Amino acid sequence: MRTPHVVVVMGVAGTGKTTIGPLLAARLGVPYAEGDDFHPQANIDKMSAGVPLDDADRWPWLDAIGAWAHGRAGLGGVVSSSALKRAYRDRLRAAAPGVVFVHLTGDRNLIEDRMSLRRGHFMPTALLDSQFATLQPLQADEAGVAVDVDGGPEEITERAVRALDALPDITE
C-alpha cells in the first residue's frame, strides 16, 4: 500500500478548493484543513476590501500551511491553498518536501460565474483578474496534477483521485 500523500489543492479563487478539498480528503481517508483558516485577520481584512495580498502578506500564511503539511507527512492529508506562484509552492515544499499538488483549472468565465454565486466569502470577484495574472501553473518538475473544474464536485473529485493514482510513488 502506498504511503498517503499530503495533497495541496491549489488554484485561483473560485475553482472550488473548499468544495473539492474535503471531498478529496474523504475519498483518500485523510483529514482536511481549510487553507483560508491559516490566514491572519489582517489578510482577510485586506482581501475583503478588494486589495490583493502581496508576498509579505503570504509568507506567514504559507508557513502555517507548510507546518500543518509537515505534521501530516507519512500520514496523509489534504489542505487548500491558492499556491499561485512557483515560489509559494517551493516554500510549501521546503516545509513539507513530499507534498503533491492538485491544481484546479478552468475557464475564467466559468470560475467568475461560480464566484458570483458564493455567499459569505471574503474574496470578491474583482480580485479574480489579479489571481489569474499571478498564476504560474505547475511545472514539469513539480509533483502534481492539473484537474479541470468543469462539471460537478463529485466528477471533479473523481478526476483528481484518478490523476493522483496515476502519479509515480513519491517518498516523503
ZALUM-82526 format. One record per atom (N, C-alpha, C, O, CB): residue number from 0; chain; x, y, z. Coordinates in steps of 0.1 Angstrom, whole numbers, plus 5000, padded with zeros to 4 digits. Last residue first. Glycine has a CB too. Layout:
N
    nr   kette     c1     c2     c3
   NUM       A      X      Y      Z
...
END
This chain:
172
    nr   kette     c1     c2     c3
   171       A   5082   5105   5011
   171       A   5082   5118   5018
   171       A   5095   5119   5027
   171       A   5097   5129   5034
   171       A   5070   5120   5027
   170       A   5082   5093   4978
   170       A   5085   5091   4992
   170       A   5087   5105   4998
   170       A   5091   5115   4992
   170       A   5098   5083   4994
   169       A   5058   5087   4955
   169       A   5068   5098   4959
   169       A   5070   5095   4974
   169       A   5061   5095   4981
   169       A   5063   5112   4956
   168       A   5049   5068   4927
   168       A   5050   5069   4942
   168       A   5061   5078   4945
   168       A   5072   5078   4940
   168       A   5053   5055   4948
   167       A   5036   5086   4899
   167       A   5045   5076   4905
   167       A   5046   5078   4920
   167       A   5043   5089   4925
   167       A   5059   5078   4899
   166       A   5000   5091   4895
   166       A   5014   5096   4898
   166       A   5023   5085   4903
   166       A   5018   5076   4909
   166       A   5013   5107   4909
   165       A   4976   5079   4893
   165       A   4984   5077   4882
   165       A   4999   5083   4884
   165       A   5008   5080   4876
   165       A   4979   5084   4869
   164       A   4962   5088   4915
   164       A   4966   5074   4915
   164       A   4976   5071   4903
   164       A   4984   5062   4904
   164       A   4953   5066   4912
   163       A   4958   5115   4908
   163       A   4967   5112   4918
   163       A   4972   5097   4918
   163       A   4983   5094   4920
   163       A   4961   5115   4932
   162       A   4938   5110   4888
   162       A   4951   5116   4884
   162       A   4961   5114   4895
   162       A   4973   5111   4892
   162       A   4949   5132   4882
   161       A   4917   5099   4903
   161       A   4924   5091   4892
   161       A   4937   5097   4888
   161       A   4947   5089   4886
   161       A   4914   5091   4880
   160       A   4912   5121   4920
   160       A   4916   5108   4926
   160       A   4923   5099   4915
   160       A   4934   5094   4917
   160       A   4904   5100   4931
   159       A   4904   5140   4901
   159       A   4915   5142   4910
   159       A   4921   5129   4915
   159       A   4933   5127   4915
   159       A   4912   5152   4921
   158       A   4880   5128   4891
   158       A   4892   5131   4882
   158       A   4905   5133   4890
   158       A   4915   5128   4886
   158       A   4889   5144   4873
   157       A   4865   5128   4914
   157       A   4869   5116   4908
   157       A   4881   5117   4898
   157       A   4890   5109   4898
   157       A   4857   5109   4900
   156       A   4862   5156   4918
   156       A   4869   5148   4928
   156       A   4874   5135   4922
   156       A   4885   5130   4924
   156       A   4860   5146   4940
   155       A   4846   5161   4895
   155       A   4859   5168   4896
   155       A   4868   5160   4906
   155       A   4880   5157   4904
   155       A   4858   5183   4901
   154       A   4823   5146   4902
   154       A   4830   5144   4889
   154       A   4845   5149   4890
   154       A   4854   5142   4886
   154       A   4823   5150   4877
   153       A   4815   5159   4925
   153       A   4819   5145   4926
   153       A   4827   5141   4913
   153       A   4836   5134   4915
   153       A   4806   5136   4927
   152       A   4810   5186   4916
   152       A   4820   5183   4926
   152       A   4824   5169   4926
   152       A   4836   5166   4927
   152       A   4815   5187   4939
   151       A   4804   5187   4880
   151       A   4800   5187   4894
   151       A   4811   5183   4903
   151       A   4821   5178   4899
   151       A   4788   5179   4896
   150       A   4821   5206   4854
   150       A   4814   5195   4859
   150       A   4810   5197   4874
   150       A   4814   5207   4880
   150       A   4821   5182   4857
   149       A   4854   5218   4852
   149       A   4841   5217   4845
   149       A   4834   5205   4850
   149       A   4840   5194   4851
   149       A   4843   5217   4830
   148       A   4879   5219   4863
   148       A   4868   5221   4872
   148       A   4854   5221   4865
   148       A   4844   5225   4871
   148       A   4870   5233   4880
   147       A   4906   5197   4856
   147       A   4897   5207   4851
   147       A   4884   5207   4860
   147       A   4880   5197   4865
   147       A   4892   5204   4836
   146       A   4936   5194   4872
   146       A   4923   5188   4871
   146       A   4913   5199   4867
   146       A   4912   5210   4874
   146       A   4919   5182   4885
   145       A   4970   5186   4871
   145       A   4960   5196   4868
   145       A   4947   5189   4866
   145       A   4946   5179   4859
   145       A   4964   5204   4856
   144       A   4992   5174   4897
   144       A   4984   5171   4885
   144       A   4974   5183   4883
   144       A   4971   5190   4893
   144       A   4975   5158   4887
   143       A   5026   5168   4909
   143       A   5012   5173   4910
   143       A   5005   5170   4897
   143       A   5011   5165   4887
   143       A   5011   5187   4913
   142       A   5057   5179   4916
   142       A   5048   5167   4918
   142       A   5034   5172   4919
   142       A   5030   5180   4928
   142       A   5052   5160   4931
   141       A   5075   5196   4891
   141       A   5067   5197   4904
   141       A   5057   5185   4905
   141       A   5050   5182   4895
   141       A   5059   5210   4904
   140       A   5087   5197   4867
   140       A   5094   5191   4878
   140       A   5087   5192   4892
   140       A   5093   5189   4902
   140       A   5108   5198   4879
   139       A   5068   5210   4850
   139       A   5071   5195   4848
   139       A   5078   5189   4860
   139       A   5077   5177   4863
   139       A   5078   5193   4835
   138       A   5049   5232   4870
   138       A   5059   5229   4861
   138       A   5062   5214   4860
   138       A   5058   5207   4870
   138       A   5073   5237   4864
   137       A   5017   5246   4874
   137       A   5026   5236   4878
   137       A   5036   5234   4867
   137       A   5033   5234   4855
   137       A   5020   5223   4882
   136       A   5013   5281   4865
   136       A   5009   5267   4865
   136       A   5020   5258   4870
   136       A   5032   5262   4869
   136       A   5004   5263   4852
   135       A   5011   5309   4882
   135       A   5021   5302   4875
   135       A   5018   5287   4876
   135       A   5019   5281   4886
   135       A   5036   5305   4881
   134       A   4990   5337   4886
   134       A   4991   5323   4885
   134       A   5003   5318   4876
   134       A   5005   5323   4865
   134       A   4978   5317   4879
   133       A   4987   5365   4885
   133       A   4997   5359   4894
   133       A   5000   5344   4891
   133       A   5011   5340   4893
   133       A   4993   5361   4908
   132       A   4965   5368   4868
   132       A   4978   5374   4865
   132       A   4989   5368   4873
   132       A   5000   5368   4868
   132       A   4977   5389   4867
   131       A   4945   5354   4883
   131       A   4950   5349   4870
   131       A   4963   5355   4866
   131       A   4971   5348   4860
   131       A   4939   5351   4859
   130       A   4943   5373   4904
   130       A   4947   5359   4907
   130       A   4952   5352   4894
   130       A   4962   5346   4894
   130       A   4934   5351   4912
   129       A   4935   5396   4892
   129       A   4948   5396   4898
   129       A   4953   5382   4901
   129       A   4965   5379   4901
   129       A   4948   5404   4911
   128       A   4909   5388   4884
   128       A   4920   5391   4874
   128       A   4934   5391   4879
   128       A   4943   5386   4873
   128       A   4917   5405   4867
   127       A   4897   5384   4909
   127       A   4899   5373   4900
   127       A   4910   5376   4890
   127       A   4919   5367   4887
   127       A   4886   5368   4893
   126       A   4889   5405   4924
   126       A   4903   5401   4926
   126       A   4906   5389   4916
   126       A   4918   5385   4916
   126       A   4906   5397   4940
   125       A   4861   5408   4920
   125       A   4870   5418   4915
   125       A   4885   5414   4915
   125       A   4893   5419   4907
   125       A   4868   5431   4922
   124       A   4849   5390   4936
   124       A   4851   5386   4922
   124       A   4861   5396   4915
   124       A   4868   5392   4906
   124       A   4838   5386   4914
   123       A   4864   5389   4969
   123       A   4855   5394   4959
   123       A   4859   5390   4945
   123       A   4870   5388   4942
   123       A   4854   5409   4960
   122       A   4866   5368   4995
   122       A   4873   5371   4983
   122       A   4863   5376   4972
   122       A   4855   5368   4968
   122       A   4880   5358   4977
   121       A   4851   5360   5017
   121       A   4857   5373   5018
   121       A   4864   5377   5005
   121       A   4867   5389   5003
   121       A   4867   5374   5028
   120       A   4818   5347   5014
   120       A   4832   5345   5013
   120       A   4839   5359   5011
   120       A   4833   5368   5005
   120       A   4835   5336   5001
   119       A   4790   5349   5015
   119       A   4797   5349   5028
   119       A   4812   5346   5026
   119       A   4818   5343   5036
   119       A   4791   5339   5036
   118       A   4782   5330   4986
   118       A   4778   5340   4997
   118       A   4786   5338   5009
   118       A   4790   5327   5013
   118       A   4763   5338   5000
   117       A   4787   5326   4951
   117       A   4791   5324   4965
   117       A   4786   5335   4974
   117       A   4784   5346   4971
   117       A   4806   5323   4966
   116       A   4781   5334   4926
   116       A   4771   5327   4933
   116       A   4774   5324   4948
   116       A   4765   5321   4956
   116       A   4768   5314   4926
   115       A   4804   5344   4916
   115       A   4793   5354   4918
   115       A   4782   5347   4925
   115       A   4773   5354   4931
   115       A   4788   5359   4904
   114       A   4820   5322   4913
   114       A   4823   5331   4924
   114       A   4811   5340   4926
   114       A   4809   5344   4938
   114       A   4836   5339   4920
   113       A   4808   5310   4890
   113       A   4808   5303   4903
   113       A   4810   5313   4915
   113       A   4804   5312   4925
   113       A   4817   5292   4903
   112       A   4816   5330   4871
   112       A   4801   5327   4874
   112       A   4800   5320   4887
   112       A   4791   5323   4895
   112       A   4796   5318   4863
   111       A   4844   5328   4873
   111       A   4837   5340   4877
   111       A   4822   5338   4880
   111       A   4817   5343   4889
   111       A   4839   5351   4866
   110       A   4846   5302   4862
   110       A   4851   5305   4876
   110       A   4844   5318   4881
   110       A   4840   5318   4892
   110       A   4866   5306   4876
   109       A   4837   5306   4836
   109       A   4831   5296   4845
   109       A   4834   5299   4859
   109       A   4825   5299   4868
   109       A   4835   5282   4841
   108       A   4856   5325   4827
   108       A   4841   5328   4828
   108       A   4834   5319   4837
   108       A   4825   5323   4845
   108       A   4835   5328   4814
   107       A   4880   5310   4827
   107       A   4878   5322   4836
   107       A   4864   5326   4838
   107       A   4859   5329   4849
   107       A   4886   5334   4830
   106       A   4881   5275   4829
   106       A   4878   5287   4821
   106       A   4875   5299   4830
   106       A   4867   5297   4840
   106       A   4866   5284   4811
   105       A   4904   5259   4851
   105       A   4891   5261   4844
   105       A   4891   5274   4837
   105       A   4899   5283   4838
   105       A   4880   5260   4854
   104       A   4919   5237   4876
   104       A   4920   5247   4865
   104       A   4906   5248   4858
   104       A   4898   5239   4859
   104       A   4930   5242   4855
   103       A   4935   5229   4905
   103       A   4922   5230   4899
   103       A   4922   5241   4888
   103       A   4925   5253   4891
   103       A   4911   5233   4910
   102       A   4961   5209   4910
   102       A   4958   5223   4905
   102       A   4945   5222   4898
   102       A   4943   5216   4888
   102       A   4969   5228   4895
   101       A   4973   5194   4936
   101       A   4962   5192   4927
   101       A   4958   5206   4922
   101       A   4951   5213   4930
   101       A   4950   5183   4933
   100       A   5006   5185   4945
   100       A   4996   5195   4942
   100       A   4985   5190   4933
   100       A   4988   5183   4923
   100       A   5003   5207   4936
    99       A   5021   5170   4973
    99       A   5017   5168   4959
    99       A   5006   5178   4957
    99       A   4997   5180   4966
    99       A   5012   5153   4957
    98       A   5049   5170   4996
    98       A   5036   5175   4992
    98       A   5034   5173   4977
    98       A   5043   5173   4969
    98       A   5033   5189   4995
    97       A   5074   5163   5007
    97       A   5066   5153   4999
    97       A   5052   5158   4995
    97       A   5044   5149   4990
    97       A   5064   5141   5008
    96       A   5085   5184   5022
    96       A   5090   5181   5009
    96       A   5082   5171   5001
    96       A   5083   5171   4988
    96       A   5104   5175   5010
    95       A   5074   5209   5038
    95       A   5069   5195   5036
    95       A   5073   5190   5023
    95       A   5065   5191   5013
    95       A   5053   5195   5038
    94       A   5089   5232   5036
    94       A   5084   5228   5049
    94       A   5080   5213   5049
    94       A   5081   5206   5059
    94       A   5072   5237   5053
    93       A   5095   5233   5009
    93       A   5106   5234   5019
    93       A   5102   5230   5032
    93       A   5110   5223   5040
    93       A   5111   5249   5019
    92       A   5069   5232   4998
    92       A   5078   5221   4997
    92       A   5090   5221   5006
    92       A   5094   5211   5011
    92       A   5083   5219   4982
    91       A   5062   5259   5004
    91       A   5054   5247   5010
    91       A   5063   5235   5009
    91       A   5063   5227   5019
    91       A   5041   5245   5002
    90       A   5080   5272   4988
    90       A   5080   5274   5002
    90       A   5073   5263   5009
    90       A   5077   5258   5020
    90       A   5074   5288   5006
    89       A   5073   5263   4963
    89       A   5086   5260   4968
    89       A   5087   5261   4983
    89       A   5093   5253   4990
    89       A   5097   5269   4961
    88       A   5048   5276   4961
    88       A   5048   5261   4962
    88       A   5062   5256   4967
    88       A   5063   5246   4974
    88       A   5045   5255   4948
    87       A   5057   5302   4960
    87       A   5048   5298   4971
    87       A   5048   5283   4972
    87       A   5049   5277   4984
    87       A   5034   5303   4968
    86       A   5072   5301   4936
    86       A   5079   5305   4949
    86       A   5070   5301   4961
    86       A   5076   5296   4971
    86       A   5082   5320   4949
    85       A   5052   5297   4917
    85       A   5061   5286   4920
    85       A   5068   5289   4933
    85       A   5071   5280   4941
    85       A   5072   5286   4908
    84       A   5020   5310   4928
    84       A   5033   5311   4922
    84       A   5042   5299   4926
    84       A   5040   5293   4936
    84       A   5039   5324   4928
    83       A   4996   5301   4940
    83       A   4996   5305   4927
    83       A   5010   5306   4920
    83       A   5011   5304   4908
    83       A   4989   5319   4926
    82       A   4983   5288   4963
    82       A   4997   5284   4958
    82       A   4999   5288   4943
    82       A   5004   5280   4935
    82       A   4998   5269   4959
    81       A   4958   5286   4976
    81       A   4959   5291   4962
    81       A   4972   5287   4955
    81       A   4973   5283   4944
    81       A   4957   5306   4961
    80       A   4951   5257   4993
    80       A   4960   5269   4993
    80       A   4960   5273   4978
    80       A   4962   5265   4969
    80       A   4974   5266   4998
    79       A   4939   5231   5014
    79       A   4937   5240   5003
    79       A   4946   5252   5005
    79       A   4949   5257   5016
    79       A   4922   5245   5002
    78       A   4950   5199   5021
    78       A   4949   5212   5025
    78       A   4947   5221   5013
    78       A   4953   5218   5002
    78       A   4961   5217   5034
    77       A   4949   5166   5033
    77       A   4945   5175   5022
    77       A   4944   5189   5028
    77       A   4937   5191   5037
    77       A   4933   5170   5014
    76       A   4970   5139   5042
    76       A   4961   5150   5045
    76       A   4959   5158   5032
    76       A   4966   5156   5022
    76       A   4967   5159   5056
    75       A   4993   5115   5056
    75       A   4984   5120   5046
    75       A   4975   5131   5051
    75       A   4973   5132   5063
    75       A   4976   5109   5041
    74       A   5014   5105   5070
    74       A   5001   5102   5074
    74       A   4990   5105   5064
    74       A   4979   5099   5063
    74       A   4998   5109   5087
    73       A   5037   5114   5058
    73       A   5036   5100   5061
    73       A   5023   5095   5066
    73       A   5020   5083   5066
    73       A   5046   5096   5071
    72       A   5031   5145   5072
    72       A   5040   5137   5064
    72       A   5039   5123   5068
    72       A   5041   5120   5080
    72       A   5054   5142   5064
    71       A   5017   5162   5089
    71       A   5009   5152   5083
    71       A   5018   5142   5074
    71       A   5013   5133   5068
    71       A   4998   5157   5075
    70       A   5035   5182   5095
    70       A   5030   5174   5106
    70       A   5022   5162   5101
    70       A   5020   5152   5108
    70       A   5021   5182   5115
    69       A   5037   5195   5070
    69       A   5049   5187   5076
    69       A   5044   5178   5087
    69       A   5049   5166   5088
    69       A   5059   5197   5081
    68       A   5012   5207   5069
    68       A   5016   5196   5059
    68       A   5027   5188   5064
    68       A   5027   5176   5063
    68       A   5019   5203   5045
    67       A   5015   5226   5089
    67       A   5005   5216   5090
    67       A   5008   5204   5081
    67       A   5007   5193   5085
    67       A   4991   5222   5086
    66       A   5037   5241   5078
    66       A   5038   5234   5091
    66       A   5028   5223   5093
    66       A   5031   5212   5098
    66       A   5038   5244   5103
    65       A   5024   5251   5055
    65       A   5036   5242   5054
    65       A   5038   5234   5067
    65       A   5042   5222   5067
    65       A   5048   5250   5051
    64       A   5006   5268   5067
    64       A   5001   5257   5059
    64       A   5012   5246   5058
    64       A   5010   5234   5059
    64       A   4996   5261   5045
    63       A   5024   5286   5078
    63       A   5015   5279   5087
    63       A   5009   5267   5080
    63       A   5008   5256   5086
    63       A   5003   5289   5091
    62       A   5037   5296   5055
    62       A   5045   5289   5066
    62       A   5036   5281   5075
    62       A   5039   5270   5079
    62       A   5053   5299   5074
    61       A   5016   5309   5042
    61       A   5022   5297   5036
    61       A   5030   5289   5046
    61       A   5030   5277   5046
    61       A   5031   5301   5024
    60       A   5013   5330   5061
    60       A   5002   5321   5058
    60       A   5007   5308   5052
    60       A   5003   5297   5056
    60       A   4992   5328   5048
    59       A   5038   5343   5060
    59       A   5034   5337   5073
    59       A   5022   5327   5071
    59       A   5021   5316   5077
    59       A   5029   5347   5083
    58       A   5037   5351   5031
    58       A   5047   5342   5037
    58       A   5043   5335   5050
    58       A   5044   5323   5052
    58       A   5060   5349   5040
    57       A   5017   5369   5023
    57       A   5015   5355   5021
    57       A   5025   5346   5029
    57       A   5022   5335   5032
    57       A   5016   5352   5007
    56       A   5025   5395   5028
    56       A   5013   5390   5035
    56       A   5012   5375   5034
    56       A   5007   5369   5044
    56       A   5001   5396   5028
    55       A   5047   5396   5011
    55       A   5050   5397   5026
    55       A   5037   5393   5033
    55       A   5039   5387   5044
    55       A   5053   5412   5029
    54       A   5035   5394   4986
    54       A   5042   5383   4991
    54       A   5045   5384   5006
    54       A   5044   5373   5013
    54       A   5056   5382   4984
    53       A   5002   5408   4990
    53       A   5015   5408   4984
    53       A   5023   5396   4991
    53       A   5018   5390   5000
    53       A   5023   5422   4986
    52       A   4967   5405   4982
    52       A   4978   5403   4991
    52       A   4991   5404   4983
    52       A   4992   5401   4971
    52       A   4977   5389   4998
    51       A   4946   5431   4968
    51       A   4953   5418   4967
    51       A   4964   5417   4977
    51       A   4970   5427   4981
    51       A   4959   5416   4952
    50       A   4917   5444   4982
    50       A   4931   5446   4980
    50       A   4939   5433   4979
    50       A   4938   5425   4988
    50       A   4937   5455   4992
    49       A   4891   5443   4989
    49       A   4894   5442   4975
    49       A   4908   5445   4972
    49       A   4912   5448   4960
    49       A   4886   5452   4967
    48       A   4885   5440   5015
    48       A   4885   5454   5010
    48       A   4888   5454   4995
    48       A   4889   5465   4989
    48       A   4895   5462   5018
    47       A   4891   5413   5018
    47       A   4877   5418   5019
    47       A   4875   5432   5014
    47       A   4864   5435   5008
    47       A   4872   5417   5034
    46       A   4918   5414   5018
    46       A   4911   5408   5007
    46       A   4897   5413   5007
    46       A   4891   5415   4996
    46       A   4912   5393   5007
    45       A   4923   5427   5043
    45       A   4928   5433   5031
    45       A   4920   5427   5019
    45       A   4916   5435   5010
    45       A   4943   5429   5030
    44       A   4911   5409   5061
    44       A   4906   5423   5060
    44       A   4910   5429   5047
    44       A   4902   5436   5041
    44       A   4911   5431   5072
    43       A   4927   5387   5057
    43       A   4913   5386   5054
    43       A   4907   5400   5052
    43       A   4899   5403   5043
    43       A   4905   5378   5065
    42       A   4951   5397   5067
    42       A   4950   5393   5053
    42       A   4935   5392   5049
    42       A   4932   5397   5038
    42       A   4956   5379   5051
    41       A   4945   5402   5094
    41       A   4949   5413   5085
    41       A   4948   5409   5071
    41       A   4944   5418   5063
    41       A   4964   5417   5089
    40       A   4940   5376   5104
    40       A   4929   5385   5102
    40       A   4933   5397   5093
    40       A   4924   5401   5085
    40       A   4924   5390   5115
    39       A   4960   5352   5087
    39       A   4958   5361   5098
    39       A   4947   5371   5094
    39       A   4944   5373   5082
    39       A   4971   5369   5101
    38       A   4950   5320   5074
    38       A   4952   5335   5071
    38       A   4951   5343   5084
    38       A   4942   5340   5092
    38       A   4943   5340   5061
    37       A   4941   5295   5078
    37       A   4955   5298   5082
    37       A   4959   5313   5080
    37       A   4969   5317   5085
    37       A   4965   5289   5074
    36       A   4917   5292   5067
    36       A   4917   5293   5082
    36       A   4931   5296   5087
    36       A   4933   5300   5098
    36       A   4913   5280   5088
    35       A   4921   5288   5040
    35       A   4917   5301   5045
    35       A   4918   5303   5060
    35       A   4920   5314   5065
    35       A   4903   5305   5040
    34       A   4926   5260   5039
    34       A   4937   5270   5038
    34       A   4934   5284   5043
    34       A   4942   5291   5049
    34       A   4942   5270   5024
    33       A   4913   5236   5059
    33       A   4909   5247   5050
    33       A   4920   5258   5051
    33       A   4923   5264   5061
    33       A   4896   5253   5055
    32       A   4923   5203   5059
    32       A   4925   5216   5065
    32       A   4921   5227   5055
    32       A   4926   5227   5044
    32       A   4939   5217   5071
    31       A   4912   5169   5064
    31       A   4912   5181   5055
    31       A   4914   5194   5064
    31       A   4909   5195   5075
    31       A   4899   5183   5047
    30       A   4926   5136   5069
    30       A   4920   5149   5073
    30       A   4921   5160   5063
    30       A   4930   5160   5054
    30       A   4926   5153   5086
    29       A   4917   5108   5047
    29       A   4927   5116   5054
    29       A   4920   5129   5059
    29       A   4910   5132   5053
    29       A   4940   5119   5046
    28       A   4906   5092   5027
    28       A   4906   5087   5041
    28       A   4916   5095   5050
    28       A   4922   5089   5059
    28       A   4908   5073   5041
    27       A   4902   5099   5001
    27       A   4915   5094   5004
    27       A   4916   5089   5019
    27       A   4926   5082   5023
    27       A   4926   5105   5002
    26       A   4876   5109   5002
    26       A   4879   5098   4993
    26       A   4892   5091   4997
    26       A   4894   5079   4995
    26       A   4880   5103   4978
    25       A   4880   5130   5020
    25       A   4871   5119   5024
    25       A   4874   5106   5015
    25       A   4875   5095   5020
    25       A   4856   5123   5022
    24       A   4897   5146   5005
    24       A   4902   5141   5017
    24       A   4893   5129   5022
    24       A   4898   5119   5026
    24       A   4901   5152   5028
    23       A   4879   5153   4984
    23       A   4891   5145   4981
    23       A   4896   5139   4994
    23       A   4900   5127   4994
    23       A   4902   5154   4975
    22       A   4860   5168   4999
    22       A   4856   5156   4991
    22       A   4868   5147   4988
    22       A   4867   5135   4990
    22       A   4849   5160   4978
    21       A   4876   5189   5008
    21       A   4870   5179   5018
    21       A   4866   5167   5011
    21       A   4867   5156   5017
    21       A   4859   5186   5025
    20       A   4884   5200   4982
    20       A   4893   5196   4992
    20       A   4888   5186   5002
    20       A   4893   5175   5004
    20       A   4898   5208   5000
    19       A   4861   5209   4968
    19       A   4868   5197   4963
    19       A   4877   5191   4974
    19       A   4879   5179   4976
    19       A   4876   5199   4951
    18       A   4854   5232   4982
    18       A   4844   5222   4979
    18       A   4851   5209   4976
    18       A   4848   5198   4982
    18       A   4835   5226   4967
    17       A   4877   5248   4983
    17       A   4870   5245   4996
    17       A   4859   5234   4994
    17       A   4855   5228   5004
    17       A   4864   5258   5001
    16       A   4883   5250   4956
    16       A   4893   5244   4965
    16       A   4886   5239   4978
    16       A   4888   5228   4983
    16       A   4904   5253   4969
    15       A   4870   5261   4934
    15       A   4863   5250   4942
    15       A   4873   5243   4952
    15       A   4870   5232   4956
    15       A   4858   5240   4933
    14       A   4878   5283   4921
    14       A   4879   5270   4913
    14       A   4873   5258   4921
    14       A   4871   5247   4916
    14       A   4894   5267   4911
    13       A   4877   5307   4935
    13       A   4865   5302   4927
    13       A   4866   5289   4920
    13       A   4857   5285   4914
    13       A   4862   5313   4918
    12       A   4910   5317   4930
    12       A   4898   5318   4938
    12       A   4886   5314   4929
    12       A   4886   5317   4917
    12       A   4895   5333   4943
    11       A   4932   5294   4914
    11       A   4927   5307   4917
    11       A   4914   5306   4925
    11       A   4908   5296   4926
    11       A   4925   5314   4903
    10       A   4948   5266   4932
    10       A   4942   5272   4921
    10       A   4937   5286   4924
    10       A   4937   5290   4936
    10       A   4930   5264   4916
     9       A   4952   5234   4949
     9       A   4955   5248   4946
     9       A   4947   5253   4934
     9       A   4941   5245   4927
     9       A   4970   5249   4943
     8       A   4955   5213   4975
     8       A   4945   5216   4964
     8       A   4947   5231   4961
     8       A   4944   5239   4970
     8       A   4930   5212   4968
     7       A   4980   5193   4984
     7       A   4976   5207   4984
     7       A   4967   5210   4972
     7       A   4972   5208   4961
     7       A   4989   5217   4984
     6       A   4983   5164   5002
     6       A   4979   5170   4989
     6       A   4975   5184   4992
     6       A   4967   5187   5001
     6       A   4967   5162   4983
     5       A   5004   5140   5013
     5       A   4998   5153   5017
     5       A   4996   5161   5004
     5       A   5005   5164   4997
     5       A   5008   5161   5027
     4       A   4997   5106   5006
     4       A   5004   5119   5003
     4       A   4997   5130   5011
     4       A   4986   5128   5016
     4       A   5002   5122   4988
     3       A   5002   5075   5022
     3       A   4993   5086   5018
     3       A   5001   5099   5016
     3       A   5009   5103   5024
     3       A   4982   5088   5029
     2       A   5021   5050   5007
     2       A   5021   5060   5018
     2       A   5011   5071   5014
     2       A   5013   5076   5003
     2       A   5035   5065   5022
     1       A   5005   5022   4992
     1       A   5012   5035   4991
     1       A   5011   5043   5004
     1       A   5000   5043   5010
     1       A   5008   5043   4979
     0       A   5008   4988   5000
     0       A   5000   5000   5000
     0       A   5009   5012   5000
     0       A   5019   5013   5007
     0       A   4990   5000   5012
END
